[in-house]
């Protein structure tokens, strides 16, 4: 079973009219693009910013989301 990596889709709105880029997600996206062979080793899920994030809830449960 492959490891799962969840990365926020960017840019996203963080408040009315405030666009944001997650620096940690951008770093991961850069590392993924520089190492395309990683994509065969892990399942990458690009998810939307707003909560609840159903993909995460399905794995961890609502209380840990």
ABEGO torsion letter per residue (X at the ends): XBBBBBBBBOBBBBEBGBBBBBAAAAAAAAAAAABAAAAAABBBBBBBABOBBAAAAAAAEAAAX
